[in-house]
Amino acid sequence: MVLNGLVDLLKQLIALPSVNPGDDEDPAHTGEMWIAEFVADWLRTRGFDIRWDGRESGRPNVVAAYGPERPRRTLMLECPR
């Protein structure tokens, strides 16, 4: 069932309009911003603390932490331009 959850998550991510520069009618929601907001909401609802970096510049990064201040494992996801 974890696999089904991952497949559902990937389907939702793929369905988001994420091509930059985004929708000219809504400049606050560039392709990157749509994805970043979705990821932040998804993580927040699962108990992660969220911090934003670069949101004001339109090049957002979502930094999420779960549990103690010094996690045992770190995961970084990056999407190249």
Biopython code that builds the backbone (N, CA, C, O; Angstrom):
import numpy as np
from Bio.PDB.StructureBuilder import StructureBuilder

atoms = [
    (1, "MET", "N", (0.763, -1.154, 0.000)),
    (1, "MET", "CA", (0.000, 0.000, 0.000)),
    (1, "MET", "C", (0.838, 1.267, 0.000)),
    (1, "MET", "O", (0.376, 2.331, -0.413)),
    (2, "VAL", "N", (2.088, 1.143, 0.472)),
    (2, "VAL", "CA", (3.003, 2.277, 0.361)),
    (2, "VAL", "C", (3.247, 2.579, -1.108)),
    (2, "VAL", "O", (3.291, 3.742, -1.511)),
    (3, "LEU", "N", (3.404, 1.534, -1.904)),
    (3, "LEU", "CA", (3.630, 1.720, -3.338)),
    (3, "LEU", "C", (2.458, 2.439, -3.986)),
    (3, "LEU", "O", (2.662, 3.324, -4.817)),
    (4, "ASN", "N", (1.226, 2.073, -3.619)),
    (4, "ASN", "CA", (0.056, 2.760, -4.165)),
    (4, "ASN", "C", (0.080, 4.231, -3.798)),
    (4, "ASN", "O", (-0.258, 5.079, -4.624)),
    (5, "GLY", "N", (0.479, 4.552, -2.553)),
    (5, "GLY", "CA", (0.571, 5.949, -2.126)),
    (5, "GLY", "C", (1.605, 6.710, -2.932)),
    (5, "GLY", "O", (1.391, 7.871, -3.282)),
    (6, "LEU", "N", (2.724, 6.064, -3.229)),
    (6, "LEU", "CA", (3.763, 6.719, -4.036)),
    (6, "LEU", "C", (3.300, 6.950, -5.470)),
    (6, "LEU", "O", (3.562, 7.998, -6.059)),
    (7, "VAL", "N", (2.615, 5.965, -6.016)),
    (7, "VAL", "CA", (2.089, 6.112, -7.378)),
    (7, "VAL", "C", (1.082, 7.258, -7.427)),
    (7, "VAL", "O", (1.103, 8.064, -8.358)),
    (8, "ASP", "N", (0.198, 7.334, -6.425)),
    (8, "ASP", "CA", (-0.783, 8.429, -6.376)),
    (8, "ASP", "C", (-0.084, 9.781, -6.265)),
    (8, "ASP", "O", (-0.473, 10.742, -6.928)),
    (9, "LEU", "N", (0.946, 9.851, -5.425)),
    (9, "LEU", "CA", (1.699, 11.105, -5.275)),
    (9, "LEU", "C", (2.342, 11.506, -6.603)),
    (9, "LEU", "O", (2.264, 12.668, -7.003)),
    (10, "LEU", "N", (2.962, 10.574, -7.270)),
    (10, "LEU", "CA", (3.592, 10.878, -8.558)),
    (10, "LEU", "C", (2.564, 11.322, -9.600)),
    (10, "LEU", "O", (2.836, 12.228, -10.388)),
    (11, "LYS", "N", (1.406, 10.703, -9.610)),
    (11, "LYS", "CA", (0.343, 11.111, -10.543)),
    (11, "LYS", "C", (-0.064, 12.565, -10.287)),
    (11, "LYS", "O", (-0.261, 13.336, -11.226)),
    (12, "GLN", "N", (-0.188, 12.929, -9.009)),
    (12, "GLN", "CA", (-0.559, 14.300, -8.668)),
    (12, "GLN", "C", (0.522, 15.291, -9.081)),
    (12, "GLN", "O", (0.218, 16.362, -9.607)),
    (13, "LEU", "N", (1.780, 14.938, -8.847)),
    (13, "LEU", "CA", (2.888, 15.823, -9.231)),
    (13, "LEU", "C", (2.953, 16.002, -10.747)),
    (13, "LEU", "O", (3.159, 17.111, -11.240)),
    (14, "ILE", "N", (2.777, 14.914, -11.474)),
    (14, "ILE", "CA", (2.836, 14.975, -12.933)),
    (14, "ILE", "C", (1.691, 15.817, -13.490)),
    (14, "ILE", "O", (1.854, 16.494, -14.505)),
    (15, "ALA", "N", (0.540, 15.779, -12.833)),
    (15, "ALA", "CA", (-0.634, 16.513, -13.315)),
    (15, "ALA", "C", (-0.531, 18.024, -13.104)),
    (15, "ALA", "O", (-1.265, 18.783, -13.737)),
    (16, "LEU", "N", (0.361, 18.466, -12.232)),
    (16, "LEU", "CA", (0.482, 19.908, -11.969)),
    (16, "LEU", "C", (1.125, 20.634, -13.143)),
    (16, "LEU", "O", (2.047, 20.106, -13.764)),
    (17, "PRO", "N", (0.647, 21.845, -13.457)),
    (17, "PRO", "CA", (1.282, 22.639, -14.515)),
    (17, "PRO", "C", (2.628, 23.163, -14.013)),
    (17, "PRO", "O", (2.682, 24.116, -13.236)),
    (18, "SER", "N", (3.691, 22.542, -14.459)),
    (18, "SER", "CA", (5.001, 22.875, -13.887)),
    (18, "SER", "C", (6.018, 23.381, -14.901)),
    (18, "SER", "O", (7.208, 23.460, -14.594)),
    (19, "VAL", "N", (5.571, 23.722, -16.092)),
    (19, "VAL", "CA", (6.488, 24.239, -17.101)),
    (19, "VAL", "C", (6.715, 25.724, -16.827)),
    (19, "VAL", "O", (5.753, 26.482, -16.705)),
    (20, "ASN", "N", (7.953, 26.140, -16.732)),
    (20, "ASN", "CA", (8.248, 27.560, -16.511)),
    (20, "ASN", "C", (8.274, 28.276, -17.841)),
    (20, "ASN", "O", (8.611, 27.652, -18.847)),
    (21, "PRO", "N", (7.942, 29.533, -17.901)),
    (21, "PRO", "CA", (7.760, 30.451, -16.777)),
    (21, "PRO", "C", (6.406, 30.374, -16.112)),
    (21, "PRO", "O", (6.119, 31.227, -15.273)),
    (22, "GLY", "N", (5.566, 29.430, -16.419)),
    (22, "GLY", "CA", (4.298, 29.294, -15.736)),
    (22, "GLY", "C", (3.174, 29.987, -16.464)),
    (22, "GLY", "O", (3.295, 30.342, -17.636)),
    (23, "ASP", "N", (2.098, 30.171, -15.768)),
    (23, "ASP", "CA", (0.900, 30.765, -16.327)),
    (23, "ASP", "C", (0.985, 32.286, -16.251)),
    (23, "ASP", "O", (1.011, 32.847, -15.156)),
    (24, "ASP", "N", (1.030, 32.953, -17.387)),
    (24, "ASP", "CA", (1.142, 34.413, -17.406)),
    (24, "ASP", "C", (-0.033, 35.098, -16.729)),
    (24, "ASP", "O", (0.097, 36.226, -16.254)),
    (25, "GLU", "N", (-1.181, 34.427, -16.679)),
    (25, "GLU", "CA", (-2.346, 35.019, -16.032)),
    (25, "GLU", "C", (-2.213, 35.019, -14.521)),
    (25, "GLU", "O", (-2.906, 35.780, -13.846)),
    (26, "ASP", "N", (-1.351, 34.195, -13.979)),
    (26, "ASP", "CA", (-1.151, 34.125, -12.536)),
    (26, "ASP", "C", (0.346, 34.044, -12.249)),
    (26, "ASP", "O", (0.861, 32.965, -11.957)),
    (27, "PRO", "N", (1.053, 35.178, -12.328)),
    (27, "PRO", "CA", (2.508, 35.159, -12.181)),
    (27, "PRO", "C", (2.981, 34.684, -10.812)),
    (27, "PRO", "O", (4.136, 34.283, -10.669)),
    (28, "ALA", "N", (2.117, 34.720, -9.807)),
    (28, "ALA", "CA", (2.517, 34.237, -8.485)),
    (28, "ALA", "C", (2.644, 32.722, -8.453)),
    (28, "ALA", "O", (3.212, 32.154, -7.519)),
    (29, "HIS", "N", (2.108, 32.072, -9.484)),
    (29, "HIS", "CA", (2.163, 30.621, -9.528)),
    (29, "HIS", "C", (2.906, 30.157, -10.770)),
    (29, "HIS", "O", (2.309, 29.633, -11.710)),
    (30, "THR", "N", (4.209, 30.358, -10.757)),
    (30, "THR", "CA", (5.013, 29.818, -11.844)),
    (30, "THR", "C", (5.025, 28.311, -11.706)),
    (30, "THR", "O", (4.563, 27.770, -10.702)),
    (31, "GLY", "N", (5.540, 27.648, -12.689)),
    (31, "GLY", "CA", (5.626, 26.201, -12.627)),
    (31, "GLY", "C", (6.324, 25.713, -11.370)),
    (31, "GLY", "O", (5.876, 24.763, -10.727)),
    (32, "GLU", "N", (7.417, 26.364, -11.027)),
    (32, "GLU", "CA", (8.143, 25.969, -9.825)),
    (32, "GLU", "C", (7.309, 26.203, -8.575)),
    (32, "GLU", "O", (7.345, 25.394, -7.648)),
    (33, "MET", "N", (6.564, 27.294, -8.537)),
    (33, "MET", "CA", (5.784, 27.608, -7.343)),
    (33, "MET", "C", (4.653, 26.602, -7.143)),
    (33, "MET", "O", (4.368, 26.216, -6.009)),
    (34, "TRP", "N", (4.001, 26.169, -8.236)),
    (34, "TRP", "CA", (2.937, 25.164, -8.115)),
    (34, "TRP", "C", (3.477, 23.915, -7.432)),
    (34, "TRP", "O", (2.877, 23.408, -6.484)),
    (35, "ILE", "N", (4.590, 23.432, -7.908)),
    (35, "ILE", "CA", (5.176, 22.207, -7.359)),
    (35, "ILE", "C", (5.613, 22.417, -5.918)),
    (35, "ILE", "O", (5.332, 21.580, -5.060)),
    (36, "ALA", "N", (6.298, 23.522, -5.640)),
    (36, "ALA", "CA", (6.793, 23.790, -4.284)),
    (36, "ALA", "C", (5.646, 23.880, -3.278)),
    (36, "ALA", "O", (5.742, 23.333, -2.179)),
    (37, "GLU", "N", (4.569, 24.564, -3.643)),
    (37, "GLU", "CA", (3.429, 24.684, -2.734)),
    (37, "GLU", "C", (2.768, 23.324, -2.498)),
    (37, "GLU", "O", (2.373, 23.004, -1.377)),
    (38, "PHE", "N", (2.654, 22.538, -3.549)),
    (38, "PHE", "CA", (2.069, 21.202, -3.404)),
    (38, "PHE", "C", (2.924, 20.356, -2.461)),
    (38, "PHE", "O", (2.403, 19.725, -1.541)),
    (39, "VAL", "N", (4.230, 20.345, -2.694)),
    (39, "VAL", "CA", (5.141, 19.545, -1.861)),
    (39, "VAL", "C", (5.099, 20.024, -0.414)),
    (39, "VAL", "O", (5.054, 19.206, 0.506)),
    (40, "ALA", "N", (5.113, 21.339, -0.202)),
    (40, "ALA", "CA", (5.066, 21.873, 1.161)),
    (40, "ALA", "C", (3.777, 21.458, 1.862)),
    (40, "ALA", "O", (3.816, 21.047, 3.022)),
    (41, "ASP", "N", (2.643, 21.557, 1.187)),
    (41, "ASP", "CA", (1.364, 21.152, 1.785)),
    (41, "ASP", "C", (1.333, 19.656, 2.071)),
    (41, "ASP", "O", (0.865, 19.222, 3.123)),
    (42, "TRP", "N", (1.836, 18.879, 1.126)),
    (42, "TRP", "CA", (1.855, 17.422, 1.299)),
    (42, "TRP", "C", (2.689, 17.043, 2.519)),
    (42, "TRP", "O", (2.266, 16.217, 3.328)),
    (43, "LEU", "N", (3.864, 17.638, 2.653)),
    (43, "LEU", "CA", (4.724, 17.338, 3.795)),
    (43, "LEU", "C", (4.129, 17.856, 5.104)),
    (43, "LEU", "O", (4.169, 17.163, 6.121)),
    (44, "ARG", "N", (3.578, 19.072, 5.081)),
    (44, "ARG", "CA", (3.006, 19.670, 6.289)),
    (44, "ARG", "C", (1.885, 18.798, 6.860)),
    (44, "ARG", "O", (1.791, 18.621, 8.075)),
    (45, "THR", "N", (1.039, 18.255, 5.985)),
    (45, "THR", "CA", (-0.066, 17.421, 6.467)),
    (45, "THR", "C", (0.421, 16.099, 7.054)),
    (45, "THR", "O", (-0.346, 15.390, 7.704)),
    (46, "ARG", "N", (1.676, 15.769, 6.832)),
    (46, "ARG", "CA", (2.255, 14.543, 7.374)),
    (46, "ARG", "C", (3.179, 14.817, 8.557)),
    (46, "ARG", "O", (3.941, 13.944, 8.972)),
    (47, "GLY", "N", (3.106, 16.037, 9.099)),
    (47, "GLY", "CA", (3.827, 16.351, 10.325)),
    (47, "GLY", "C", (5.195, 16.967, 10.163)),
    (47, "GLY", "O", (5.916, 17.115, 11.150)),
    (48, "PHE", "N", (5.579, 17.334, 8.953)),
    (48, "PHE", "CA", (6.888, 17.956, 8.749)),
    (48, "PHE", "C", (6.807, 19.452, 9.062)),
    (48, "PHE", "O", (5.778, 20.089, 8.837)),
    (49, "ASP", "N", (7.887, 19.989, 9.574)),
    (49, "ASP", "CA", (8.030, 21.437, 9.718)),
    (49, "ASP", "C", (8.589, 21.956, 8.404)),
    (49, "ASP", "O", (9.545, 21.397, 7.865)),
    (50, "ILE", "N", (7.994, 23.024, 7.889)),
    (50, "ILE", "CA", (8.369, 23.553, 6.573)),
    (50, "ILE", "C", (9.028, 24.919, 6.723)),
    (50, "ILE", "O", (8.592, 25.764, 7.505)),
    (51, "ARG", "N", (10.080, 25.101, 5.957)),
    (51, "ARG", "CA", (10.734, 26.402, 5.848)),
    (51, "ARG", "C", (10.931, 26.668, 4.363)),
    (51, "ARG", "O", (11.261, 25.766, 3.593)),
    (52, "TRP", "N", (10.724, 27.920, 3.977)),
    (52, "TRP", "CA", (10.890, 28.317, 2.575)),
    (52, "TRP", "C", (12.215, 29.034, 2.395)),
    (52, "TRP", "O", (12.662, 29.768, 3.277)),
    (53, "ASP", "N", (12.836, 28.817, 1.252)),
    (53, "ASP", "CA", (14.041, 29.537, 0.870)),
    (53, "ASP", "C", (13.845, 29.979, -0.578)),
    (53, "ASP", "O", (13.528, 29.157, -1.437)),
    (54, "GLY", "N", (14.029, 31.250, -0.852)),
    (54, "GLY", "CA", (13.929, 31.755, -2.220)),
    (54, "GLY", "C", (12.517, 31.951, -2.721)),
    (54, "GLY", "O", (12.313, 32.168, -3.916)),
    (55, "ARG", "N", (11.537, 31.881, -1.840)),
    (55, "ARG", "CA", (10.150, 32.012, -2.281)),
    (55, "ARG", "C", (9.878, 33.391, -2.882)),
    (55, "ARG", "O", (9.183, 33.504, -3.891)),
    (56, "GLU", "N", (10.420, 34.429, -2.267)),
    (56, "GLU", "CA", (10.187, 35.796, -2.738)),
    (56, "GLU", "C", (10.774, 36.039, -4.128)),
    (56, "GLU", "O", (10.258, 36.857, -4.888)),
    (57, "SER", "N", (11.832, 35.342, -4.451)),
    (57, "SER", "CA", (12.488, 35.531, -5.741)),
    (57, "SER", "C", (11.779, 34.798, -6.875)),
    (57, "SER", "O", (12.114, 34.969, -8.047)),
    (58, "GLY", "N", (10.787, 33.975, -6.507)),
    (58, "GLY", "CA", (10.116, 33.182, -7.530)),
    (58, "GLY", "C", (10.835, 31.886, -7.843)),
    (58, "GLY", "O", (10.410, 31.136, -8.722)),
    (59, "ARG", "N", (11.919, 31.615, -7.135)),
    (59, "ARG", "CA", (12.682, 30.365, -7.298)),
    (59, "ARG", "C", (12.646, 29.613, -5.974)),
    (59, "ARG", "O", (13.663, 29.524, -5.285)),
    (60, "PRO", "N", (11.487, 29.070, -5.611)),
    (60, "PRO", "CA", (11.293, 28.529, -4.263)),
    (60, "PRO", "C", (11.990, 27.201, -4.010)),
    (60, "PRO", "O", (12.112, 26.350, -4.891)),
    (61, "ASN", "N", (12.435, 27.065, -2.786)),
    (61, "ASN", "CA", (12.948, 25.799, -2.278)),
    (61, "ASN", "C", (12.173, 25.480, -1.013)),
    (61, "ASN", "O", (11.985, 26.348, -0.161)),
    (62, "VAL", "N", (11.729, 24.260, -0.887)),
    (62, "VAL", "CA", (11.037, 23.808, 0.310)),
    (62, "VAL", "C", (12.036, 23.009, 1.139)),
    (62, "VAL", "O", (12.626, 22.040, 0.662)),
    (63, "VAL", "N", (12.213, 23.431, 2.380)),
    (63, "VAL", "CA", (13.087, 22.722, 3.302)),
    (63, "VAL", "C", (12.184, 22.130, 4.375)),
    (63, "VAL", "O", (11.463, 22.862, 5.053)),
    (64, "ALA", "N", (12.218, 20.817, 4.532)),
    (64, "ALA", "CA", (11.337, 20.151, 5.478)),
    (64, "ALA", "C", (12.159, 19.371, 6.499)),
    (64, "ALA", "O", (13.180, 18.767, 6.171)),
    (65, "ALA", "N", (11.690, 19.398, 7.742)),
    (65, "ALA", "CA", (12.350, 18.645, 8.816)),
    (65, "ALA", "C", (11.294, 17.854, 9.561)),
    (65, "ALA", "O", (10.166, 18.311, 9.747)),
    (66, "TYR", "N", (11.675, 16.676, 9.979)),
    (66, "TYR", "CA", (10.754, 15.816, 10.721)),
    (66, "TYR", "C", (11.513, 15.232, 11.900)),
    (66, "TYR", "O", (12.582, 14.644, 11.736)),
    (67, "GLY", "N", (10.961, 15.396, 13.063)),
    (67, "GLY", "CA", (11.581, 14.795, 14.240)),
    (67, "GLY", "C", (12.630, 15.683, 14.874)),
    (67, "GLY", "O", (12.523, 16.909, 14.839)),
    (68, "PRO", "N", (13.644, 15.062, 15.454)),
    (68, "PRO", "CA", (14.659, 15.827, 16.194)),
    (68, "PRO", "C", (15.456, 16.764, 15.293)),
    (68, "PRO", "O", (15.471, 16.626, 14.070)),
    (69, "GLU", "N", (16.116, 17.720, 15.939)),
    (69, "GLU", "CA", (16.881, 18.723, 15.174)),
    (69, "GLU", "C", (17.990, 18.104, 14.342)),
    (69, "GLU", "O", (18.323, 18.625, 13.278)),
    (70, "ARG", "N", (18.551, 17.036, 14.792)),
    (70, "ARG", "CA", (19.640, 16.388, 14.051)),
    (70, "ARG", "C", (19.148, 15.053, 13.497)),
    (70, "ARG", "O", (19.274, 14.016, 14.147)),
    (71, "PRO", "N", (18.594, 15.090, 12.306)),
    (71, "PRO", "CA", (18.085, 13.833, 11.747)),
    (71, "PRO", "C", (19.218, 12.868, 11.430)),
    (71, "PRO", "O", (20.344, 13.273, 11.140)),
    (72, "ARG", "N", (18.899, 11.609, 11.493)),
    (72, "ARG", "CA", (19.905, 10.589, 11.175)),
    (72, "ARG", "C", (20.126, 10.476, 9.680)),
    (72, "ARG", "O", (21.216, 10.125, 9.228)),
    (73, "ARG", "N", (19.096, 10.774, 8.925)),
    (73, "ARG", "CA", (19.200, 10.649, 7.470)),
    (73, "ARG", "C", (18.741, 11.944, 6.817)),
    (73, "ARG", "O", (17.859, 12.632, 7.332)),
    (74, "THR", "N", (19.334, 12.263, 5.705)),
    (74, "THR", "CA", (18.974, 13.463, 4.951)),
    (74, "THR", "C", (18.669, 13.056, 3.528)),
    (74, "THR", "O", (19.333, 12.193, 2.954)),
    (75, "LEU", "N", (17.656, 13.687, 2.968)),
    (75, "LEU", "CA", (17.267, 13.437, 1.577)),
    (75, "LEU", "C", (17.127, 14.780, 0.893)),
    (75, "LEU", "O", (16.449, 15.674, 1.400)),
    (76, "MET", "N", (17.763, 14.924, -0.253)),
    (76, "MET", "CA", (17.646, 16.155, -1.018)),
    (76, "MET", "C", (17.141, 15.798, -2.413)),
    (76, "MET", "O", (17.680, 14.915, -3.079)),
    (77, "LEU", "N", (16.101, 16.499, -2.834)),
    (77, "LEU", "CA", (15.572, 16.314, -4.178)),
    (77, "LEU", "C", (15.802, 17.605, -4.949)),
    (77, "LEU", "O", (15.509, 18.689, -4.446)),
    (78, "GLU", "N", (16.315, 17.497, -6.141)),
    (78, "GLU", "CA", (16.588, 18.682, -6.943)),
    (78, "GLU", "C", (16.142, 18.412, -8.369)),
    (78, "GLU", "O", (16.342, 17.328, -8.917)),
    (79, "CYS", "N", (15.539, 19.424, -8.944)),
    (79, "CYS", "CA", (15.127, 19.333, -10.345)),
    (79, "CYS", "C", (15.965, 20.305, -11.159)),
    (79, "CYS", "O", (15.847, 21.515, -10.968)),
    (80, "PRO", "N", (16.797, 19.820, -12.048)),
    (80, "PRO", "CA", (17.619, 20.698, -12.855)),
    (80, "PRO", "C", (16.756, 21.491, -13.843)),
    (80, "PRO", "O", (15.656, 21.072, -14.205)),
    (81, "ARG", "N", (17.258, 22.597, -14.252)),
    (81, "ARG", "CA", (16.548, 23.421, -15.232)),
    (81, "ARG", "C", (16.544, 22.788, -16.585)),
    (81, "ARG", "O", (15.988, 23.351, -17.528)),
]
sb = StructureBuilder()
sb.init_structure("model")
sb.init_model(0)
sb.init_chain("A")
sb.init_seg("    ")
for serial, (resi, resn, name, xyz) in enumerate(atoms, 1):
    if name == "N":
        sb.init_residue(resn, " ", resi, " ")
    sb.init_atom(name, np.array(xyz, "f"), 0.0, 1.0, " ", f" {name:<3s}", serial, name[0])
structure = sb.get_structure()
